[in-house]
Amino acid sequence: MSKLCGTIKHISYEDSLKYLTSHPYILTTNLTAKSTPHSPVLISKTMFEKYHKDEVYNRSNRDIGVWQGSFLTAYLIGLALLSGISKLTKTLYFRSLGTRSLAKPSKFMLLLQKYISFPALFGYIHAKKFVIFGVQITFPTRMESLGIFGYCALYIIFATTHYFGISDNNFIYGKKKLELLRFIADRTGIMATVQLPILTLFALRNNFLLYLSGWSFSTFNAYHRSVSRMFYLSVIVHATVFHGYYLYNSSIASFFKADYYWSGVCAIGSFGIAIGAASFRHYFYDVFLIIHVVFVLLALVMAILHISDMGYIQAVYLTFAFWAMDWLLRFCNIMRINISLFSGRNNKIKSTRAEMSVVGDQIVMNIDTPLEWKVKPGQYVFVYIASLNPWECHPFSPITSDDSNHSFKLVTKIQNGLTKKLARRLAKSQSPATYKVAIEGPYGETAPVERYDSSILIAGGAGITGVLPYAEKLSKMDIQQHTQFIWTTRHLDSVKIISKPLQDIMASGRVEVKIYVSEESMPVLYNQNKEKVSSEVSSFSDSSTDLCDTILGSITFGARPDIPQLISSNFEQATGSIAILSCGPGDMMDSIREQICTDLDKVKNGRVEYFEHAFNW
């Protein structure tokens, strides 16, 4: 028996009697300390059946919480898979076509694009960030909002309905009010616990649903934030109702002394700090990230202690498993890319290094990795610089390097945080300077712009890094497509950074390039005799500009493009399908989104698709 049940605990008759008298529904026989029974004590069949029925109701209401939480998880996974099926269907349909033209969608699908797929929740403001009480927020797209609304609505319905078997003569809780309070507290706590794995999965870089759904990281981030807020609201309701239950039951003192109470308080407080740290996320991202990770980890440990004797702990274990797998894959990825134990690329490079320099208000990094590297459109990598802060990592979009000896190039605008600190270091060391770095990635998905009869690639500022690889790809493809590449930048220095890729794109003759340098006028260039000449007749610039006349001929100085007019005219002249891809400031991308919705009906003979590269970290 001891092998099956563990150590057998012997208790005195007096202690047994105290337990039995405190649970009168168990026995109907009046027992006293003076009348020790010498024969089995019979239990009333009626009382037993009543107790059994109440216990079934009690456990069934808890099971419902598990099923409801599981359904919410399945709902989120289902949305991701539906998106993946839709993208797969589009891919197979394109490959089956004898022509490149994607037919104009039906009226219903056109209305769906115009009012659901393309717009943001409120009008067209999606990429632009708003500050409310010092917290920066972005609005999801209308399609994302519908998915989030469905999740939140289901959560509220599940948490507030379908409580059954509640009665005033309940053997377990005694009063109807106590029973209802306990059911609500249990339901909300169980549903929140079951949501932990999907909540964590949506925040991970190695989220397998990224590849199955085709969603961007920004979309998963939008769902992650919404799920986390519903999760925390559920936890708050769970704790509040439990306090009311013990207060109404006149046992609040014992509640405060319980170990599960204090572990629960610590878990709620840690989750609150992790979520609340988002208030300074934009201003001190690295501090936010450390606080977020540390306190989420602490909260999960406290959650294990809180529910260790209650069940449902498997959900927390699965959460840790997802998290551990993500970190393991990231570690293996970093080791694979950055360290060569035998012979590196060209038998020279054993570990990753970066040659960095400051050009205007931007930092240029020429990255050398031991691993052979081919830049693909839509990709982004994370960069660790050990000599600054080894725990800090930031996402950058790689572009093809001007020099074949380098793996790829990263260009980023100098802002607060790591880039400002790095710019100061480079200023002191008289850049360019070489640093040992670590690269993690690549992540991201390539938008299929080559499927369409025409495409418009629009970049703003440092957003060129997200668009340039597409222009390079299309310039090398032997397809019948009219491609326009429009880039707006403030200074000519930015053009110099990518002059070699721009020359190659223009030389192909397949991409129409237009560059707008908004804050500079046309430069005065010099010929070999140092005589001033007009930029229109100069064959090459001097060493200070390093731009050929082909590039200079495509530049408009002191102006910005009329993006709405550009889109409107292209839609009117389109003879087939058309794709628009953008990357840049939020205002620019939101104006593109609005104009697409406004002029969507002008495309008569083909489908319109909008692809946006925006990393809302």
N, C-alpha and C positions, 0 to 999 in steps of 0.2 A: 504494500500500500504506500509506504513512504517513497518508493521509487516512482510511483505513478503520480502521487499528489504532493510530494515534497514532505517537509517536516510536519508531523501531526502536532497541532497545538491543543493542549489540555487546558480547559477552563473549569472553574469551580461551578457548582450548582447555583450558588448565589449570583454569580456573574451571568450565567445563562438565564436565570430567572429575570434579571434586570432587562436583558435584551428582549425577552419574550413579552414582558409586561409593557415595554415601550412600543411594541409592535402587536397590538391586540388583534390584528386581522389574521395573525398566524394561527393562534390557538383560541379555542372557545372554552377550554377547561380552566377553571379558577385554580391556579396554583399558588401556594404560599411556601414560605421557607420552612414551615413546620410539617408540611405534607409532601414529603418526598415521594414522587411516583415510582412504582415498582412494575409498571406495565406500560406498553406503548400509549402515547397520548394521541388520540384521534383528532384529525383536523376536519372541520366542518366542510362538507363538499360545496355548499353554497358560498361560503366565505372564500374557499380556495378558488372556485371558478370566477368569483368577482375580482379577487386579487390578480388572477392570471389574465383576465380580460383587461384590467387596468395596466398591467405590465406590458401586454401586447401593444396597447395604444401608445404607451410611453416609448417603447423601442421602435415602433413603426414610425412615429413622428421623427425620431432621430434618423431612421433609415431614409425617410423622405428627404431630409436635409442632404444626405450623401448623394442620392439620386439627382436632386435638383442641382447641387454643385457640379456633379458630373455632366449633367445636361448643359449647363452654362459653358463648361470647358469644351464639350462637343460642339456647341454653337460657334464658338470662336474658331475652332479647328475647321469646322465646316465652311465658314466664310472664307478662310484661307485656301481651302481645297477647291472651292467653287471658283475662286479667282484663278487658281492654277489651271483648272479644267478649261476655263474661258480662254486663257492665253494659249494653252496647248491646241485648242480648237482653231484659234486664229492662225497659229503656225501651220497646222496641217492643211487648213484651207488655202493658205497662201502657196504652199508647195504644190498643191493639186491644180492650181490655176495654170492655164496655158499662157496667159498674159500677166503683166505685172500690175495691172490696174485692179485695185480693190473697189468693188462696186459700192455705190452709194447705199447707205443703210436705209431700212424702211422708215416710214414716218415715226413709228413708235420708237425705234432705236435712236432716231435723230433727236426726238424730244427728250429721250433719256440722257443723251450726251449733253444737250443744251441746258437742261435744268437739274440734272442729277450728277452725271459723271464729272463734268468739267468744273462747275462752280464750286465755291467754298461754302461753308455753312452759312455765313452771312455775306451775301453778294459774291465778291470775287477775291476777298482778302484771305489769302492762304499762306503765302511765303513770308509776307511782312509780319514782323513781331510787334506786339503791343505791350505796353507796360501798364499794369493795373496794380496799384498799391505796391509799387517797386518790383513786381514779379513780371517777367517777360512771358507772354503766352502767344501761341499761334492757333489759328482756327483750323480744324481739319476740313477736308473736302466734304461736299455734301454726301457723297457715297460713303465715305468713312463715317460720317456723322450718323447716317441711317443704321449702319452696323453697330456703332456704339450705343445709339438710342435703343435699339432692339435688345442689346445685352443688359443695359441698365433697367429697362422696363421689365424684362423677365426676372431680373434679380429682385426687384421690388415686389413683383407679384408673388414670386416664390416665398419671399420672406414674410409676407403678410397674409397668405391664404393657406387653405387646406390643413387646418389644425382640427383634428377630429377626436372624438371620444372624451371630450371635456365635460366633467360633471361635478356637482357639489359633494357627492358622497364617494369621492375618489379615495381609495385606500392608501395610495402612495403619497399624495400631496394634500389630501384632506379637503381643501377648498378649491373651488373652480378658478378663482383669481390666481391662486398660487400655481395651479397646474398650467394655466395659460402663460404666465410669466416664465415658468421654467421651459415650456415648449418653445417660446420665442427666443429665449436665451440660448437654448441648445441649437435651434435651427440656424440662427445667424452665425454662431460660432463654428458650426460644422461646415456650413456653406463657405465661409471665409477660408477655413483650413483646406478644403478641397480645391480652392482656387489658387493656392500657392504655387503649384508646379507650372500652370500655364502663365501665371503672372511673371514668374521668373524666366520662363522660356522666351517670352516675348521681348525680354530685355537683353538677351545674350547675342553675341556676335555670331556664334556658330549655332544659330537657330535653324534646325532642319526645315522648318516651315518656310524660311526665306526662299529656299530652292523649289519647294513644292508649290508655293503660292504665286511667286513672281512679284510679291509686294516689295516695296522699298523699305529700307530701314526706318524711314520717316513714318511710314504707315504703321509699322509694328510699334514704333515709339508712341504714336497717338493712341493705339489700343492699350499699350502698357500703362500709360498714364491714367486712362479712364478706368481700367480694371483695378489699378492700385487704389484709386479713390473710392470705388465701390467696395473694395475689400476692406479699406480702413473704416468706412462708414459702417459696414457690417460688424466689424470688431468693436467699434464704439457702442453700437446698439447692444451687442452681446454683453459687454461689461456693464452698461447702464442698467439693463433689465435684470441682470444677475444681482446687482446691488439692491434693486427694488424687491427682488424675490426674497433675499435673506433679511432685508429690513422688515418686510411684511410678515415674514415667518418668525420674527423676533430672535434671529440667530446670527445677527450681523457681527457680533463679537467673535464668534467662532470662525466666521468667514474671513475676517481680517487676519486671523492667526494661521490660516492654512497655507501650506507651501505653494499650492497651485495658484493661490490668490496673488502672492508677490511675484511669482514667475510670470503670471499673466499681466500684471501691472508693468513689469519691466519690458515685456514683449510689446505691449501697446505703446509705451513711451519710446522704445527704440524705433518702432515703425513710424511713429509720429515725427521723430527727429529726421529720419531718413527721407520722408516725404517733404517735410518742412524745409529741408536744406535747398529745395528747388527755388526758394525765394531769392537766393544769390547765385543760382546756377550759372547764369549768363556772365556775371561779373567775375566770379572766382570758380571756374569750372573744375579745376583740379582739386580744390578744397572740397567742393560739393561732391565730387566723385569718391574721394576718400571717405568722407563722412557717410555718404550713401551706402557704400559697400560695407564699412565697418558696422554700422548700426543695423543694417539688414541682417548681417551675419549674427550679430548679438541677438536680434529679435528671433531668428530661427532657432537658436540654441535655447532661448527662454521658452519658445513655443513647444519644444520637445519636453522640457521640464513641466510645462503647464498641462500637457495632455498625455503624459506618459502613462497614467493610470486610467485614461478615459477612452483609449482607442484612437483611430484616425491618424495615428502617428506616421503611417506609411506615406501620407501625402507630403509630410515634411522631409522624410527620407528621399522621396523622389525629387523634391526640390533641390536638395543637396546633390543628388546624383546628376541632375541637369547642370548645375553650377560647376561641379567638379569636372564633368566632361568638357564643358566649355573651356575651362582654364587649362585642361590637359591638351586639348586640340590647339589652343593658342600657343602654348609652350612648344609643342612639336612643330607648329608652323614657323615660329620664330627661329628655332634651332635649324630647321631645314633650309630656310632662306639665308640666314646670316652667318652661319659657321660652316666652313669646309674643313673636314678632317684630313682630306687627301689633297686633291687639286681643285682649286677654285676656277672661276671663269678666266679663260686665257692662261691658266696655270699661274696666275699672279695674285689674285685676291683671295685671302683666306677668311676674312671677316668683312662685314659691311662697313663702309665709310661714306662720308658725304663731304663734298667740297661746297662750302657755303659762302655766299656773298650777298651784300645788300645792294640792290639796284633801285634807286628812287625810294618809294615807300613799300617795297616788296623784298622778300628774301628768296633767293634762288638756291636750290639744293641740287647738285649733280650727284646722284646716288650710284655707288658701285657695290654690287652684291656678288657673292660667289656663285649664285644661281643664275643661269641664263634667264633673261627676262624679256617678255614681249608685252608691250603696253596694249591693253584692250579698252575700247570705249566703255564708259560707265563704271570702271573700276576705281576703288579708292584703297589706300593703305594707311596704317597707323605707324607713326614714327616715334621711337624712343631715343632720347639723347641722354646718355648716361652721365656726361660731365655736367649737365644742368640738374635735372631731377629725373632719376631713372624710373620713377613710378608714373611720370606724366607721359601720356601719349595722345596725339592729335591726328585727326583724319586729313589726308590730302589726296587730291586726284593726280595721278602720275601722267606725264606726257613724254613723248619720245625725246630723247636727248639729242642735242645738236652734234655731239661727239659720239661716235660709235664705240669709243672706249668706255663710255658710261652706260650703266644699265637703263636709267631713265632720269627724268628731271621732275622736281617738285617746285612749284611757285606758290607763294602765299603772301597775302597782304599783312603788313605789320600791324598787329592789334595788341590789346592787353594780354597779359599772361606770358606764355612760353615764347611767342614770337617777339614780343617787346624785349624780354630778357635776352633772347638770342641776338637781337639786333644790337643791343648795347655791348654784348660780348664781342661781336664781330667788329663793331666800331673801334673797340680798344685794341683788337688784334690785327687791325688793318687787313680787312677781308680782301681776297678770299682766304678762308681758313678751312682746314680739314678736321672733321670730328668723327669719332666712332659712334655709329648709330645702330639701331636695330629696327628692322622693318617687319610689320605684321600684316598679313593679307595675302593676296588681294581679296577684297570683298566687292559686292555690287553686281549688277546685271546690265547687260548691254541692251539698249533699246533698238528694236528692229527697223531703223529708219530706212534701210535699203529696200524694204518691201514696197515703198510708195513711189508713185510716178514723179513726185517732186518733194523736196524737203527744204525747210528753212531752219538753219542752225543759228541761234541767237545767243551771244555771250555778253556779259557785262562785267568789266573789271577783271578780278581774279577768277571769275567764272569761266574764263577761257580754258582753264585746265579741264573742265568738265565737258567742253564742247570740241576743242581742238582734235582729240583722238577720233571723233566721228568724222570730222572733215578730212583727216588723213585717210581713214578707212575708205570713205566714199571716193576720194581722189584716186585710189588704187584699184577700184572695182570697175570692171568693164560692163557697166549697166547703163541703160537709157534712162537717166534721171536728171532732172534739172535741180541743181543744188545751189542754194545761196547760203553764204556764211557771213553773218554780220556780227561785228564785235565793236563794242563801245568801251573805250578806256580813257582815263584822264590824261595820261602822259605818254610821250613817245618812248620812254625807257621801257615800258611794258612790251612794246612791239619789238624792240631790239632783242629782248630775252628769247623770243621764239621766232626769230627771223628765218632760221634755216628751215624749220617745218613749214612756215608760211611760203617760202620760195618753192618748196617741193609741191605743195598743194596747188599753187598758181601754175607751176610748170606743167601739171597734168592736164590743164584745160578743162577739167570736169567739174570744177567748183568755182562759182562766182564769189569772189571775196570782196567785202566792203568793210573798211576799218574807219572808225570815227575816233579821233583824238580830241576830246571835248575841251580841254583846258590849255591847249597850246595852239599857237598859230604856225603857219608853214615855216619851217626852218630855212635859214640861209645857208647854202652849202658852198663848197669850194672845189675848184678843179685842181689839177696837179700843180698849177702855177700859183695857187692860193688866191685866185681871183674869184670874187663873188659871182655866182651864177644862180639862175633860178632853178628850183628843184625839178621843174618840168623838163629841163634840158640837160640836167646833170646825169651822166651815166651811172655814177656811183657816188655814194656819200663818203665823207672822210671817216677816219677811224673813230671819231666821236659818235657818229650815228650808226655806221655799219649797216646801212640799209640800202638795198639795190633799188633801182628806179622802178622795177615791177611792183615792189611793195609800196613805195612812195606814191605811185600812180593810183593805188587803190585806197589811199588814205584821204579822208576829209577832215581838215583841221578846224578847230573851234566850233564844232557843231555836234549834235546828237541825232541819231536817226529817228524818223517819225514812225515808230513801231506800229501804231494802229493803222496808219495809212499803208505801210508796207504789207501788213497781213491782209487788209481789205483788198488791195489791188491784186495780190497773189491769188486770193480766193476767187475773185471775179474772173481772172484769166486762166484758172486751173482747168485743164482738160482731163484730169484724172484724179487719183487719190493724192493726198498731201499730208506730210508729217511736219510738225513743228517741235523742235527741241530747244530748251532754254536752260541756262545756268547763269546765275548772277544775283544782283540785289533783289530783295523781296518786292520792292515797288515795281521793278521792271517785269518780273515774272507774273505778278498779279495783273498788271496792265495787259500782258500778252493773253493771260487766261480770259480776261474780260472781253477783249477784242475777238478772240476765237468764238466765244459764245454769241457775241453780237452778230458776227458775219458767217456763222456756220451754214446758213441756208444759201449762201452765195456759191458754194461749191456744187456744181450741177451733176457731175458725172463720176464722183468718187468719194471715198471715205476720208474723213479728217481725224487725225489722232494727235494728241498733245502729250509730250514726254517732258518731264521736269526733273532736273537734278538739283535737289535741295536737301542738305544734310542738317536736319534739326536736332543737333546734339544737345 
